[in-house]
Amino acid sequence: MEQQPKKELSSEYYQAKKAELGSKLKTLREKHNLSLQDVVHLTRISPNFIIALEDGSFEKLPGKVFGRGFIRNICQIANEDSTPI
């Protein structure tokens, strides 16, 4: 039985997923009537990093671990589970 080669996911796919995640975060913030400054104050995350997350510009973050932590913190202040995100 011959194994099929794994399909390579395109960079366009990853860009679309990052943009989708950023959009979800921004929608979550707005749904809970939180301004950017509210999130900065409550999480102590730099506004530049929050904007980068919401724009899907993950390359502007200090690292993957920090990005996951930022997402977890933002979800926590909105009383949302970060697992589906």
C-alpha positions in Angstrom: 0.0 0.0 0.0 1.6 3.2 -1.1 1.4 6.3 1.1 0.1 9.5 -0.3 2.5 12.4 0.1 1.2 15.0 2.6 -0.3 18.0 1.1 1.6 21.2 1.7 -0.6 24.0 3.0 0.0 27.2 1.3 1.1 30.5 2.9 -2.2 31.9 1.6 -4.1 29.4 3.8 -2.1 30.4 6.9 -2.6 34.1 6.2 -6.3 33.5 5.9 -6.4 31.6 9.2 -4.4 34.3 11.0 -6.8 37.0 9.6 -9.8 34.9 10.7 -8.3 34.5 14.2 -7.6 38.2 14.4 -11.2 39.0 13.3 -12.5 36.7 16.0 -10.5 38.4 18.7 -11.6 41.9 17.6 -15.3 40.7 17.4 -15.0 39.2 20.9 -13.6 42.5 22.3 -16.3 44.5 20.7 -19.0 42.1 21.7 -18.1 42.7 25.3 -17.9 46.5 24.7 -14.2 46.6 25.5 -12.1 49.3 24.0 -8.5 48.7 23.0 -7.5 50.7 26.1 -9.7 48.6 28.3 -7.9 45.5 27.1 -4.5 47.1 27.6 -5.4 48.2 31.1 -6.9 44.8 32.1 -4.3 42.6 30.5 -1.2 44.8 30.6 -0.5 43.7 27.0 1.0 46.4 24.8 -1.5 48.0 22.5 0.8 47.3 19.6 0.6 43.6 20.3 -3.2 43.7 20.6 -3.5 45.5 17.3 -1.1 43.0 15.7 -3.3 40.1 17.0 -6.5 41.7 15.7 -4.8 42.4 12.3 -3.6 38.8 12.1 0.0 40.1 12.0 1.5 37.4 14.3 5.0 38.0 13.0 4.9 41.3 15.0 4.5 39.4 18.3 7.5 38.5 20.5 6.9 34.7 19.9 4.3 31.9 19.6 4.2 31.3 23.4 3.5 35.0 24.0 0.9 35.1 21.3 -1.0 32.1 22.9 -0.7 33.7 26.3 -2.1 37.0 24.9 -5.0 35.3 23.3 -5.7 33.4 26.5 -5.6 36.6 28.6 -7.9 38.4 26.2 -10.4 35.6 26.3 -10.2 35.4 30.1 -11.2 39.1 30.6 -14.1 38.5 28.2 -15.2 35.4 30.1 -14.7 33.3 27.0 -13.0 29.9 26.5 -9.8 30.3 24.5 -9.8 26.6 23.4 -12.1 27.1 20.3 -10.0 30.1 19.2 
